[in-house]
Amino acid sequence: MRARRWPTWAWATACLLFTAQVLAQPADELEIDASFLSEGFSPAVTVSGRALAGVMLEPEGHPHHQQREQRLHVWLPAKLETEGQQLCITLTSRDGLYTGLLQASMERPFAEAVPPQRFSVKFETQIPEYYSRYQETPPPHRLAVLAEIKPDCNPAKPTVLILPVSWAKFEAPGTLSIMVNSNRMRTLFAVKVDPPSPEGRARHLAVECAEIDVTQRIAFDTLCRVDLASLDDEGTLRLDEAQLVRMHGPSPARAIPIPLAQ
């Protein structure tokens, strides 16, 4: 039997369709491994610690509650200087029973400037008990994640930049969930905005944060929901200069810097 020959236009159409399918497929995201510096789970804990608990993207997703291997998705801004830097990831459950500190080197594969993109961080928990019981904590915001770029992961070291993260894949940053231990103080997310035209003046915008409606004492009690798209309409955001402003009555408490990636 003679093989059937396709006309030239059919081959061209097939090639165009194949090319379109390839271009439509998302590129594989970079992946790095992180290891625990510390991890703990206790049925009784005294809640304390830093004011900023997490910076996550909506929807934040959920960890794999029955698996040791976990994966986070992190936003990497363009031309981020990573030489000599570490990615330090703090995990804090809302009830304060589970905490963890992870570390990953940012030397490679981020040695060269790259366009803004998502990358994933893979790690393995040594306390799967918490992840199997993760769903027992009422929603929302069961587990806060804070991803910081630092020279090393010593808590005393200053933060260079905070990268937004999610348990679920995302296309690009949209709305941030900033989780705060405010000690029930009024809390504002404040960011400086440069005007659209050179003739304008820079100004500050503030987003009111809301208390999380729960009765028991928890590791973080306040949520700042920041819609980046709506703020972008106001001008150029200086996210790396953002701050949390907490008010104790008429008196402000010490501002908390949040150097966000953009």
Number of C-alpha atoms within 10 A of each C-alpha: 3 4 5 6 8 8 8 8 9 11 12 11 11 11 12 12 12 12 11 11 10 11 10 9 8 8 9 8 11 13 16 16 14 19 17 17 12 12 15 12 16 10 8 9 13 10 14 12 11 12 16 19 25 27 26 26 26 19 15 24 14 18 19 15 16 14 13 15 14 17 20 21 23 25 23 22 17 13 13 16 15 20 14 12 18 19 24 27 27 21 18 21 22 25 20 22 18 21 18 17 21 20 22 22 21 20 15 11 11 16 14 13 12 12 11 14 17 21 17 20 20 15 19 15 16 13 13 17 14 20 19 15 11 19 13 10 13 11 9 10 20 17 24 25 25 21 24 27 25 21 19 19 22 9 11 7 10 13 18 15 19 25 21 27 31 24 22 16 17 18 9 13 21 14 17 21 22 24 29 26 23 23 17 16 17 19 27 20 22 20 20 19 21 16 16 14 8 8 7 9 10 15 13 12 15 17 16 14 22 17 19 17 9 9 6 8 13 18 28 30 23 23 25 21 20 20 15 15 11 11 16 12 11 14 16 14 22 16 19 17 15 22 19 25 21 21 17 13 9 7 8 13 15 10 15 15 16 22 19 19 21 18
